[in-house]
Amino acid sequence: MSNLIHEAIEVKPVIAPVAQTAAGNTTGTYIKYPAYGTIDFVVRSGALAQTKAVTVEVYQASDTSATGAAELTAYETTFTAPTGGATDNTIIISVAPADVTKGYVTVKVSNDAAAAVPIDAFALIRKQHCK
């Protein structure tokens, strides 16, 4: 009898849609990193004026209460709007299992816009298992 590796994809909200305040930031809900699998964070923002930016940072912690929270600096990503501005911006960050030592991860999103920017984020959790 042989086993086959299967993959299941689960989508979890990390930051519910919010109108993030000007020059503010929002930290998402911590989710458990799968023992066998990967996580891709998908962060979306609304319209940004020319040269304004959205920055996404990935954090890890020991539990959902953010115990021992620390940024995984290698994953920090900034999107800066080009001349004329930008609408419906999407940033995707794939987090490698080897970099998550504490077990739980989330994203923190900040913006430097002069007005509130709509933000949301979710995690695509790909779990692998034998069947």
ChimeraX attribute file (.defattr): number of C-alpha atoms within 10 A of each C-alpha:
attribute: neighborCount
match mode: 1-to-1
recipient: residues
	/A:1	2
	/A:2	5
	/A:3	8
	/A:4	8
	/A:5	8
	/A:6	10
	/A:7	14
	/A:8	10
	/A:9	14
	/A:10	11
	/A:11	13
	/A:12	14
	/A:13	16
	/A:14	22
	/A:15	22
	/A:16	12
	/A:17	13
	/A:18	14
	/A:19	16
	/A:20	20
	/A:21	17
	/A:22	14
	/A:23	15
	/A:24	16
	/A:25	17
	/A:26	18
	/A:27	16
	/A:28	20
	/A:29	20
	/A:30	22
	/A:31	20
	/A:32	17
	/A:33	23
	/A:34	15
	/A:35	11
	/A:36	11
	/A:37	16
	/A:38	18
	/A:39	24
	/A:40	16
	/A:41	24
	/A:42	18
	/A:43	23
	/A:44	21
	/A:45	24
	/A:46	16
	/A:47	18
	/A:48	27
	/A:49	17
	/A:50	14
	/A:51	15
	/A:52	18
	/A:53	20
	/A:54	25
	/A:55	17
	/A:56	24
	/A:57	19
	/A:58	23
	/A:59	24
	/A:60	26
	/A:61	22
	/A:62	17
	/A:63	16
	/A:64	16
	/A:65	11
	/A:66	16
	/A:67	12
	/A:68	11
	/A:69	18
	/A:70	14
	/A:71	16
	/A:72	16
	/A:73	10
	/A:74	10
	/A:75	17
	/A:76	16
	/A:77	16
	/A:78	15
	/A:79	18
	/A:80	19
	/A:81	18
	/A:82	13
	/A:83	10
	/A:84	10
	/A:85	14
	/A:86	19
	/A:87	13
	/A:88	11
	/A:89	16
	/A:90	14
	/A:91	16
	/A:92	15
	/A:93	18
	/A:94	14
	/A:95	18
	/A:96	13
	/A:97	15
	/A:98	6
	/A:99	12
	/A:100	15
	/A:101	12
	/A:102	17
	/A:103	18
	/A:104	22
	/A:105	30
	/A:106	26
	/A:107	28
	/A:108	20
	/A:109	25
	/A:110	22
	/A:111	26
	/A:112	19
	/A:113	20
	/A:114	13
	/A:115	15
	/A:116	18
	/A:117	22
	/A:118	16
	/A:119	25
	/A:120	22
	/A:121	25
	/A:122	22
	/A:123	25
	/A:124	16
	/A:125	21
	/A:126	17
	/A:127	17
	/A:128	16
	/A:129	13
	/A:130	9
	/A:131	8
